[in-house]
Amino acid sequence: MSYRHRATKPSSVLWMLIVLGNVALIVASAGVLAVVAFGSILTVAVAAVGGALLLRRGAATQPMSLPVAARRRA
């Protein structure tokens, strides 16, 4: 049953080539401008989600520090 372990790497490379071919066909049929517009919308959406997650994680891990007023003796 060890033949499956040896066949995983070529299989993944084959699937990557299939995905690359599908992307090339989509670009050819939809047009380059439509693909660029979709890519830019996707990039903005990923950046917004990533920024929101970073802000949420940063607020949860760092405690809020308040300035302490200095006391003076008269």
Gaussian input, Z-matrix of N, CA and C with variables (Angstrom, degrees):
# hf/3-21g

backbone

0 1
 N
 C     1     B1
 C     2     B2     1     A1
 N     3     B3     2     A2     1     D1
 C     4     B4     3     A3     2     D2
 C     5     B5     4     A4     3     D3
 N     6     B6     5     A5     4     D4
 C     7     B7     6     A6     5     D5
 C     8     B8     7     A7     6     D6
 N     9     B9     8     A8     7     D7
 C    10    B10     9     A9     8     D8
 C    11    B11    10    A10     9     D9
 N    12    B12    11    A11    10    D10
 C    13    B13    12    A12    11    D11
 C    14    B14    13    A13    12    D12
 N    15    B15    14    A14    13    D13
 C    16    B16    15    A15    14    D14
 C    17    B17    16    A16    15    D15
 N    18    B18    17    A17    16    D16
 C    19    B19    18    A18    17    D17
 C    20    B20    19    A19    18    D18
 N    21    B21    20    A20    19    D19
 C    22    B22    21    A21    20    D20
 C    23    B23    22    A22    21    D21
 N    24    B24    23    A23    22    D22
 C    25    B25    24    A24    23    D23
 C    26    B26    25    A25    24    D24
 N    27    B27    26    A26    25    D25
 C    28    B28    27    A27    26    D26
 C    29    B29    28    A28    27    D27
 N    30    B30    29    A29    28    D28
 C    31    B31    30    A30    29    D29
 C    32    B32    31    A31    30    D30
 N    33    B33    32    A32    31    D31
 C    34    B34    33    A33    32    D32
 C    35    B35    34    A34    33    D33
 N    36    B36    35    A35    34    D34
 C    37    B37    36    A36    35    D35
 C    38    B38    37    A37    36    D36
 N    39    B39    38    A38    37    D37
 C    40    B40    39    A39    38    D38
 C    41    B41    40    A40    39    D39
 N    42    B42    41    A41    40    D40
 C    43    B43    42    A42    41    D41
 C    44    B44    43    A43    42    D42
 N    45    B45    44    A44    43    D43
 C    46    B46    45    A45    44    D44
 C    47    B47    46    A46    45    D45
 N    48    B48    47    A47    46    D46
 C    49    B49    48    A48    47    D47
 C    50    B50    49    A49    48    D48
 N    51    B51    50    A50    49    D49
 C    52    B52    51    A51    50    D50
 C    53    B53    52    A52    51    D51
 N    54    B54    53    A53    52    D52
 C    55    B55    54    A54    53    D53
 C    56    B56    55    A55    54    D54
 N    57    B57    56    A56    55    D55
 C    58    B58    57    A57    56    D56
 C    59    B59    58    A58    57    D57
 N    60    B60    59    A59    58    D58
 C    61    B61    60    A60    59    D59
 C    62    B62    61    A61    60    D60
 N    63    B63    62    A62    61    D61
 C    64    B64    63    A63    62    D62
 C    65    B65    64    A64    63    D63
 N    66    B66    65    A65    64    D64
 C    67    B67    66    A66    65    D65
 C    68    B68    67    A67    66    D66
 N    69    B69    68    A68    67    D67
 C    70    B70    69    A69    68    D68
 C    71    B71    70    A70    69    D69
 N    72    B72    71    A71    70    D70
 C    73    B73    72    A72    71    D71
 C    74    B74    73    A73    72    D72
 N    75    B75    74    A74    73    D73
 C    76    B76    75    A75    74    D74
 C    77    B77    76    A76    75    D75
 N    78    B78    77    A77    76    D76
 C    79    B79    78    A78    77    D77
 C    80    B80    79    A79    78    D78
 N    81    B81    80    A80    79    D79
 C    82    B82    81    A81    80    D80
 C    83    B83    82    A82    81    D81
 N    84    B84    83    A83    82    D82
 C    85    B85    84    A84    83    D83
 C    86    B86    85    A85    84    D84
 N    87    B87    86    A86    85    D85
 C    88    B88    87    A87    86    D86
 C    89    B89    88    A88    87    D87
 N    90    B90    89    A89    88    D88
 C    91    B91    90    A90    89    D89
 C    92    B92    91    A91    90    D90
 N    93    B93    92    A92    91    D91
 C    94    B94    93    A93    92    D92
 C    95    B95    94    A94    93    D93
 N    96    B96    95    A95    94    D94
 C    97    B97    96    A96    95    D95
 C    98    B98    97    A97    96    D96
 N    99    B99    98    A98    97    D97
 C   100   B100    99    A99    98    D98
 C   101   B101   100   A100    99    D99
 N   102   B102   101   A101   100   D100
 C   103   B103   102   A102   101   D101
 C   104   B104   103   A103   102   D102
 N   105   B105   104   A104   103   D103
 C   106   B106   105   A105   104   D104
 C   107   B107   106   A106   105   D105
 N   108   B108   107   A107   106   D106
 C   109   B109   108   A108   107   D107
 C   110   B110   109   A109   108   D108
 N   111   B111   110   A110   109   D109
 C   112   B112   111   A111   110   D110
 C   113   B113   112   A112   111   D111
 N   114   B114   113   A113   112   D112
 C   115   B115   114   A114   113   D113
 C   116   B116   115   A115   114   D114
 N   117   B117   116   A116   115   D115
 C   118   B118   117   A117   116   D116
 C   119   B119   118   A118   117   D117
 N   120   B120   119   A119   118   D118
 C   121   B121   120   A120   119   D119
 C   122   B122   121   A121   120   D120
 N   123   B123   122   A122   121   D121
 C   124   B124   123   A123   122   D122
 C   125   B125   124   A124   123   D123
 N   126   B126   125   A125   124   D124
 C   127   B127   126   A126   125   D125
 C   128   B128   127   A127   126   D126
 N   129   B129   128   A128   127   D127
 C   130   B130   129   A129   128   D128
 C   131   B131   130   A130   129   D129
 N   132   B132   131   A131   130   D130
 C   133   B133   132   A132   131   D131
 C   134   B134   133   A133   132   D132
 N   135   B135   134   A134   133   D133
 C   136   B136   135   A135   134   D134
 C   137   B137   136   A136   135   D135
 N   138   B138   137   A137   136   D136
 C   139   B139   138   A138   137   D137
 C   140   B140   139   A139   138   D138
 N   141   B141   140   A140   139   D139
 C   142   B142   141   A141   140   D140
 C   143   B143   142   A142   141   D141
 N   144   B144   143   A143   142   D142
 C   145   B145   144   A144   143   D143
 C   146   B146   145   A145   144   D144
 N   147   B147   146   A146   145   D145
 C   148   B148   147   A147   146   D146
 C   149   B149   148   A148   147   D147
 N   150   B150   149   A149   148   D148
 C   151   B151   150   A150   149   D149
 C   152   B152   151   A151   150   D150
 N   153   B153   152   A152   151   D151
 C   154   B154   153   A153   152   D152
 C   155   B155   154   A154   153   D153
 N   156   B156   155   A155   154   D154
 C   157   B157   156   A156   155   D155
 C   158   B158   157   A157   156   D156
 N   159   B159   158   A158   157   D157
 C   160   B160   159   A159   158   D158
 C   161   B161   160   A160   159   D159
 N   162   B162   161   A161   160   D160
 C   163   B163   162   A162   161   D161
 C   164   B164   163   A163   162   D162
 N   165   B165   164   A164   163   D163
 C   166   B166   165   A165   164   D164
 C   167   B167   166   A166   165   D165
 N   168   B168   167   A167   166   D166
 C   169   B169   168   A168   167   D167
 C   170   B170   169   A169   168   D168
 N   171   B171   170   A170   169   D169
 C   172   B172   171   A171   170   D170
 C   173   B173   172   A172   171   D171
 N   174   B174   173   A173   172   D172
 C   175   B175   174   A174   173   D173
 C   176   B176   175   A175   174   D174
 N   177   B177   176   A176   175   D175
 C   178   B178   177   A177   176   D176
 C   179   B179   178   A178   177   D177
 N   180   B180   179   A179   178   D178
 C   181   B181   180   A180   179   D179
 C   182   B182   181   A181   180   D180
 N   183   B183   182   A182   181   D181
 C   184   B184   183   A183   182   D182
 C   185   B185   184   A184   183   D183
 N   186   B186   185   A185   184   D184
 C   187   B187   186   A186   185   D185
 C   188   B188   187   A187   186   D186
 N   189   B189   188   A188   187   D187
 C   190   B190   189   A189   188   D188
 C   191   B191   190   A190   189   D189
 N   192   B192   191   A191   190   D190
 C   193   B193   192   A192   191   D191
 C   194   B194   193   A193   192   D192
 N   195   B195   194   A194   193   D193
 C   196   B196   195   A195   194   D194
 C   197   B197   196   A196   195   D195
 N   198   B198   197   A197   196   D196
 C   199   B199   198   A198   197   D197
 C   200   B200   199   A199   198   D198
 N   201   B201   200   A200   199   D199
 C   202   B202   201   A201   200   D200
 C   203   B203   202   A202   201   D201
 N   204   B204   203   A203   202   D202
 C   205   B205   204   A204   203   D203
 C   206   B206   205   A205   204   D204
 N   207   B207   206   A206   205   D205
 C   208   B208   207   A207   206   D206
 C   209   B209   208   A208   207   D207
 N   210   B210   209   A209   208   D208
 C   211   B211   210   A210   209   D209
 C   212   B212   211   A211   210   D210
 N   213   B213   212   A212   211   D211
 C   214   B214   213   A213   212   D212
 C   215   B215   214   A214   213   D213
 N   216   B216   215   A215   214   D214
 C   217   B217   216   A216   215   D215
 C   218   B218   217   A217   216   D216
 N   219   B219   218   A218   217   D217
 C   220   B220   219   A219   218   D218
 C   221   B221   220   A220   219   D219

   B1=1.4552
   B2=1.5237
   B3=1.3133
   B4=1.4618
   B5=1.5272
   B6=1.3215
   B7=1.4605
   B8=1.5204
   B9=1.3258
   B10=1.4623
   B11=1.5213
   B12=1.3200
   B13=1.4604
   B14=1.5330
   B15=1.3220
   B16=1.4507
   B17=1.5255
   B18=1.3109
   B19=1.4605
   B20=1.5273
   B21=1.3158
   B22=1.4670
   B23=1.5194
   B24=1.3208
   B25=1.4586
   B26=1.5396
   B27=1.3202
   B28=1.4703
   B29=1.5197
   B30=1.3284
   B31=1.4501
   B32=1.5336
   B33=1.3240
   B34=1.4650
   B35=1.5246
   B36=1.3227
   B37=1.4663
   B38=1.5204
   B39=1.3152
   B40=1.4573
   B41=1.5237
   B42=1.3356
   B43=1.4654
   B44=1.5194
   B45=1.3362
   B46=1.4677
   B47=1.5229
   B48=1.3156
   B49=1.4635
   B50=1.5233
   B51=1.3213
   B52=1.4622
   B53=1.5247
   B54=1.3387
   B55=1.4663
   B56=1.5208
   B57=1.3259
   B58=1.4624
   B59=1.5216
   B60=1.3343
   B61=1.4596
   B62=1.5155
   B63=1.3287
   B64=1.4681
   B65=1.5168
   B66=1.3274
   B67=1.4684
   B68=1.5253
   B69=1.3252
   B70=1.4609
   B71=1.5301
   B72=1.3162
   B73=1.4626
   B74=1.5289
   B75=1.3183
   B76=1.4681
   B77=1.5163
   B78=1.3455
   B79=1.4738
   B80=1.5178
   B81=1.3228
   B82=1.4641
   B83=1.5269
   B84=1.3257
   B85=1.4602
   B86=1.5277
   B87=1.3139
   B88=1.4672
   B89=1.5176
   B90=1.2866
   B91=1.4559
   B92=1.5150
   B93=1.2998
   B94=1.4582
   B95=1.5230
   B96=1.3157
   B97=1.4613
   B98=1.5276
   B99=1.3235
   B100=1.4674
   B101=1.5224
   B102=1.3196
   B103=1.4578
   B104=1.5270
   B105=1.3234
   B106=1.4635
   B107=1.5259
   B108=1.3212
   B109=1.4624
   B110=1.5212
   B111=1.3211
   B112=1.4560
   B113=1.5248
   B114=1.3223
   B115=1.4689
   B116=1.5121
   B117=1.3331
   B118=1.4620
   B119=1.5228
   B120=1.3224
   B121=1.4676
   B122=1.5317
   B123=1.3187
   B124=1.4555
   B125=1.5279
   B126=1.3216
   B127=1.4642
   B128=1.5192
   B129=1.3195
   B130=1.4654
   B131=1.5234
   B132=1.3286
   B133=1.4623
   B134=1.5245
   B135=1.3243
   B136=1.4633
   B137=1.5259
   B138=1.3267
   B139=1.4653
   B140=1.5269
   B141=1.3185
   B142=1.4643
   B143=1.5255
   B144=1.3155
   B145=1.4682
   B146=1.5284
   B147=1.3172
   B148=1.4651
   B149=1.5200
   B150=1.3242
   B151=1.4614
   B152=1.5150
   B153=1.3145
   B154=1.4631
   B155=1.5256
   B156=1.3268
   B157=1.4629
   B158=1.5208
   B159=1.3225
   B160=1.4610
   B161=1.5158
   B162=1.3176
   B163=1.4588
   B164=1.5264
   B165=1.3112
   B166=1.4578
   B167=1.5238
   B168=1.3296
   B169=1.4590
   B170=1.5228
   B171=1.3328
   B172=1.4520
   B173=1.5171
   B174=1.3170
   B175=1.4632
   B176=1.5134
   B177=1.3256
   B178=1.4593
   B179=1.5276
   B180=1.3298
   B181=1.4594
   B182=1.5172
   B183=1.3227
   B184=1.4563
   B185=1.5222
   B186=1.3308
   B187=1.4614
   B188=1.5267
   B189=1.3055
   B190=1.4500
   B191=1.5299
   B192=1.3124
   B193=1.4590
   B194=1.5239
   B195=1.3073
   B196=1.4532
   B197=1.5222
   B198=1.3236
   B199=1.4701
   B200=1.5314
   B201=1.3169
   B202=1.4621
   B203=1.5255
   B204=1.3224
   B205=1.4650
   B206=1.5132
   B207=1.3200
   B208=1.4578
   B209=1.5165
   B210=1.3316
   B211=1.4603
   B212=1.5283
   B213=1.3087
   B214=1.4573
   B215=1.5151
   B216=1.3154
   B217=1.4520
   B218=1.5056
   B219=1.3048
   B220=1.4443
   B221=1.5177
   A1=112.88
   A2=117.64
   A3=119.37
   A4=112.35
   A5=118.24
   A6=119.99
   A7=111.76
   A8=118.37
   A9=120.15
   A10=111.32
   A11=116.19
   A12=119.82
   A13=110.80
   A14=117.82
   A15=120.65
   A16=112.12
   A17=118.39
   A18=121.36
   A19=113.02
   A20=118.97
   A21=119.39
   A22=112.22
   A23=118.08
   A24=119.71
   A25=112.00
   A26=120.73
   A27=118.97
   A28=112.63
   A29=117.15
   A30=119.70
   A31=110.43
   A32=117.04
   A33=119.30
   A34=111.14
   A35=117.12
   A36=120.12
   A37=109.87
   A38=117.23
   A39=120.72
   A40=111.24
   A41=116.97
   A42=119.70
   A43=111.57
   A44=117.68
   A45=119.70
   A46=111.13
   A47=117.04
   A48=120.15
   A49=111.34
   A50=117.20
   A51=120.29
   A52=110.57
   A53=116.92
   A54=120.71
   A55=110.60
   A56=117.17
   A57=120.66
   A58=111.45
   A59=116.63
   A60=120.13
   A61=112.21
   A62=116.91
   A63=120.09
   A64=111.37
   A65=117.01
   A66=120.04
   A67=110.44
   A68=117.01
   A69=120.11
   A70=111.42
   A71=116.92
   A72=119.86
   A73=111.55
   A74=117.56
   A75=120.77
   A76=110.68
   A77=116.88
   A78=120.32
   A79=110.17
   A80=117.14
   A81=120.30
   A82=111.72
   A83=117.34
   A84=118.73
   A85=112.26
   A86=118.19
   A87=120.75
   A88=112.28
   A89=117.47
   A90=120.45
   A91=110.44
   A92=114.88
   A93=120.52
   A94=110.61
   A95=118.19
   A96=120.89
   A97=111.54
   A98=117.26
   A99=120.29
   A100=110.75
   A101=117.11
   A102=120.63
   A103=110.67
   A104=117.67
   A105=121.25
   A106=110.37
   A107=117.22
   A108=119.96
   A109=110.85
   A110=117.76
   A111=120.89
   A112=111.26
   A113=116.55
   A114=120.69
   A115=112.57
   A116=116.69
   A117=118.90
   A118=111.32
   A119=117.53
   A120=120.37
   A121=110.06
   A122=116.65
   A123=120.88
   A124=111.25
   A125=117.00
   A126=120.93
   A127=111.55
   A128=117.35
   A129=120.62
   A130=110.67
   A131=117.44
   A132=120.40
   A133=111.27
   A134=117.53
   A135=120.79
   A136=110.52
   A137=117.34
   A138=120.13
   A139=111.44
   A140=117.50
   A141=120.51
   A142=111.23
   A143=116.83
   A144=119.98
   A145=110.34
   A146=116.66
   A147=119.80
   A148=112.12
   A149=117.03
   A150=120.18
   A151=112.20
   A152=116.72
   A153=119.95
   A154=111.00
   A155=117.04
   A156=120.03
   A157=111.41
   A158=117.40
   A159=120.00
   A160=111.44
   A161=117.25
   A162=119.62
   A163=110.72
   A164=117.59
   A165=120.78
   A166=110.41
   A167=117.21
   A168=120.68
   A169=110.73
   A170=117.81
   A171=121.26
   A172=112.15
   A173=117.53
   A174=120.82
   A175=110.92
   A176=117.48
   A177=120.54
   A178=111.74
   A179=118.68
   A180=120.41
   A181=112.91
   A182=118.46
   A183=120.06
   A184=109.86
   A185=116.81
   A186=118.27
   A187=111.07
   A188=115.62
   A189=120.35
   A190=108.51
   A191=116.96
   A192=120.32
   A193=108.69
   A194=114.74
   A195=121.38
   A196=109.19
   A197=118.17
   A198=119.09
   A199=110.75
   A200=114.48
   A201=120.57
   A202=107.80
   A203=116.04
   A204=120.46
   A205=109.71
   A206=116.56
   A207=121.46
   A208=109.37
   A209=116.45
   A210=120.62
   A211=108.97
   A212=114.10
   A213=120.02
   A214=108.75
   A215=114.87
   A216=119.19
   A217=109.60
   A218=115.54
   A219=120.13
   A220=111.83
   D1=8.37
   D2=-177.83
   D3=-84.08
   D4=-3.85
   D5=-179.64
   D6=-66.34
   D7=-26.07
   D8=-179.87
   D9=-69.27
   D10=-35.22
   D11=-179.44
   D12=-66.29
   D13=-37.23
   D14=-179.48
   D15=-73.13
   D16=-24.90
   D17=-174.11
   D18=-90.74
   D19=0.04
   D20=-175.70
   D21=-72.16
   D22=-38.99
   D23=-176.38
   D24=-67.68
   D25=-50.65
   D26=177.25
   D27=-62.43
   D28=-31.39
   D29=-179.91
   D30=-67.31
   D31=-41.73
   D32=179.28
   D33=-67.08
   D34=-37.02
   D35=177.33
   D36=-65.54
   D37=-39.63
   D38=178.00
   D39=-62.77
   D40=-42.54
   D41=178.45
   D42=-66.10
   D43=-34.78
   D44=176.17
   D45=-64.43
   D46=-39.91
   D47=176.93
   D48=-65.53
   D49=-37.91
   D50=177.76
   D51=-64.63
   D52=-42.63
   D53=178.04
   D54=-63.98
   D55=-40.89
   D56=178.17
   D57=-62.49
   D58=-40.25
   D59=176.74
   D60=-65.46
   D61=-38.96
   D62=177.59
   D63=-64.66
   D64=-40.64
   D65=177.90
   D66=-63.74
   D67=-39.82
   D68=177.88
   D69=-63.72
   D70=-39.46
   D71=177.76
   D72=-67.05
   D73=-39.13
   D74=178.45
   D75=-64.98
   D76=-41.97
   D77=178.18
   D78=-62.92
   D79=-41.01
   D80=-178.64
   D81=-67.96
   D82=-35.52
   D83=-176.43
   D84=-85.83
   D85=-35.01
   D86=-176.28
   D87=-86.98
   D88=-25.42
   D89=-176.57
   D90=99.22
   D91=147.78
   D92=-175.21
   D93=-66.83
   D94=-38.46
   D95=-177.54
   D96=-63.95
   D97=-40.12
   D98=178.79
   D99=-66.39
   D100=-38.56
   D101=179.64
   D102=-68.40
   D103=-39.22
   D104=177.44
   D105=-65.24
   D106=-41.25
   D107=178.12
   D108=-64.28
   D109=-42.69
   D110=178.15
   D111=-64.73
   D112=-39.77
   D113=178.29
   D114=-64.26
   D115=-38.85
   D116=179.20
   D117=-69.61
   D118=-38.54
   D119=176.71
   D120=-64.50
   D121=-41.70
   D122=178.53
   D123=-64.38
   D124=-39.48
   D125=178.90
   D126=-64.40
   D127=-43.11
   D128=178.57
   D129=-64.99
   D130=-39.75
   D131=179.55
   D132=-65.83
   D133=-42.51
   D134=178.97
   D135=-65.55
   D136=-39.89
   D137=178.31
   D138=-65.19
   D139=-38.56
   D140=179.40
   D141=-66.77
   D142=-43.67
   D143=179.10
   D144=-66.72
   D145=-42.11
   D146=178.59
   D147=-64.05
   D148=-40.57
   D149=177.20
   D150=-64.65
   D151=-40.58
   D152=178.59
   D153=-64.96
   D154=-40.33
   D155=178.50
   D156=-67.33
   D157=-39.27
   D158=178.09
   D159=-66.25
   D160=-39.98
   D161=178.49
   D162=-65.93
   D163=-40.89
   D164=-179.73
   D165=-66.66
   D166=-42.25
   D167=-178.78
   D168=-68.95
   D169=-38.60
   D170=179.24
   D171=-66.23
   D172=-35.20
   D173=179.45
   D174=-72.34
   D175=-31.24
   D176=-176.81
   D177=-80.14
   D178=-31.07
   D179=-174.30
   D180=-89.32
   D181=-26.70
   D182=-177.50
   D183=-101.56
   D184=125.01
   D185=178.22
   D186=-71.08
   D187=151.20
   D188=-179.45
   D189=-77.82
   D190=128.94
   D191=179.33
   D192=-110.87
   D193=131.61
   D194=178.75
   D195=-108.08
   D196=141.43
   D197=179.56
   D198=-68.53
   D199=139.11
   D200=179.89
   D201=-97.77
   D202=128.96
   D203=179.74
   D204=-70.70
   D205=137.28
   D206=179.66
   D207=-76.97
   D208=135.35
   D209=178.37
   D210=-97.74
   D211=137.00
   D212=177.70
   D213=-118.84
   D214=139.82
   D215=175.96
   D216=-93.30
   D217=137.93
   D218=-177.21
   D219=-85.56

